Amino acid sequence: MQRVIFIMVTIVAVVVCGAPAAVAGLVSDAINLAGNDLVADQQVNGSWGEQGFTGEAVIGLAHAYQLTGTSSFKTAAQAGGDYILTDAMYNSSTGSYTYGPYASGAYALSRLSEVSDNPADNTWRTALEDFYSQVSTGGTAGFINSWSSQEDSSAVYDIARHTVAASYAGIDQSIWRSGLISALAELNDTDQAPVMGLGAGVWGLAQTGAMDSTFVSTDPTSHFYNVMLSQLPGMLAGHQADDGSFYTKFDHSFDYGYTETTAMAALGLIVANGANPGLGCDSIVLDSQLVLAGGVDPAGQVYWNIGDGTELQGYFLAGETLEVIPEPATVSLMGLGALLLTGLRRRRKRNYRQRTLL
């Protein structure tokens, strides 16, 4: 018995002592594998052949470039940005759009501006300002209201992306933020992915204003009845599963282990925790980051269900994963639990959420 105990203690000691390097290696590999696959598979026109989802890949590549300094990541992100503007039929001479960019595409322009040589003055920032100025002229509140007929979790995702991008452009920030709160209040378990929507909402709200005592809703029928903005991060954290991923539904009846829901929930907590370190969400965030990093396969592909190669692969999912992954040097032993639990994920199918070009 003593020998068995000694062997177990020795194994645990080896695992723990080796954890920081192993975890950092997992994260570093995930960044390079997913980023290089996006670079290799980018189409000549700058997209990845997923209509309406180019922005996610651009966002992820911009983040990967910031982490690694790999020039090919920035070059591919810029080519994706060019496609976003072409697809939106942007006329740089007149500063006008025939169509608007998709929500993730608009946010991608802000990320391209941030990684440009001069973030205060560049073509991406100008294009973004031109877009939101055009929206403002037509009526921002009405533009936001056009999502009222869409599926709620998709609507919150889109409005959150726009809210952050509009704030970066400095145009109608308060109108967008108010619209995001109203959209968030509509989420419930009849929607496709309410936890994903909550994550997107927290992400958008936490970086555009105070998470204070403002009520999300005073409607007794709302899931967020008398819930304050300050309570949202804790509510979101409560939907994390044991493996570090997140449940799909508020009542946890559906399942967990989906890439997009986990990515958006993690992003919400990353921003909220950064704004208020007292939340104590470090380990929750890191567990989700490590689960997502472990879902990048050896070819750099990312799947609808985390790490499940039998499921749908998506370049936009790779982009969302890259957006969440941290700097390898910041990874600590807090992530060990997530690594040991990665085999416990449960996976089931669900439909794509729909996104509409407006």
VENZI-V807769 format. One line per field, one symbol per residue. ss: DSSP state (H for helix, E for strand, C for the rest). phi: phi as a letter, one per 20 degrees, with the letter a starting at -180 (. if undefined). Layout:
# VENZI-V807769
ss = ???
phi = ???
This chain:
# VENZI-V807769
ss = CHHHHHHHHHHHHHHHHHHHHHHHHHHHHHHHHHHHHHHHHCCCCCCCCCCCCHHHHHHHHHHHHHHHCCHHHHHHHHHHHHHHHHHCCEECCCCEECCCCCHHHHHHHHHHHHCCCCCCCCHHHHHHHHHHHHHHHHCHHHHHHHHHHCCHHHHHHHHHHHHHHHHHHCCCHHHHHHHHHHHHCCCCCCCCCHHHHHHHHHHHHHCCCCCCCCECECCCCCCCECCEHHHHHHHHHCCECCCCCEECCCCCCCCECEHHHHHHHHHHHHHHHHHCHHHCCHHHHHHHHHHHHHCCCCCCCCECECCCCCCCECHHHHHHHHHHCCCHHHCCHHHHHHHHHHHHCCCCCCCCCCCCCC
phi = .ffffffffffffffffefgfffffgffffffffffffffeffgfnedmdgndfgfffgffffffffdmffffffffffffffgfffeledffdmcdecefggfffffffffffeffcgfbbfffffffffffffffeofgfffffefeegfffffgfffffgffffffmclgffffffffffffefbfeefbffgffgfffgfffdcrfedefefbdegeefdgleegfefgfffgfefefeoecfedfemeercnefffffffffgfgfffffbgffmegffffgfffffffeeefenecdgegmefedfebfffffffffefefgfefcffeggfffdffefdcbebffeecdfc
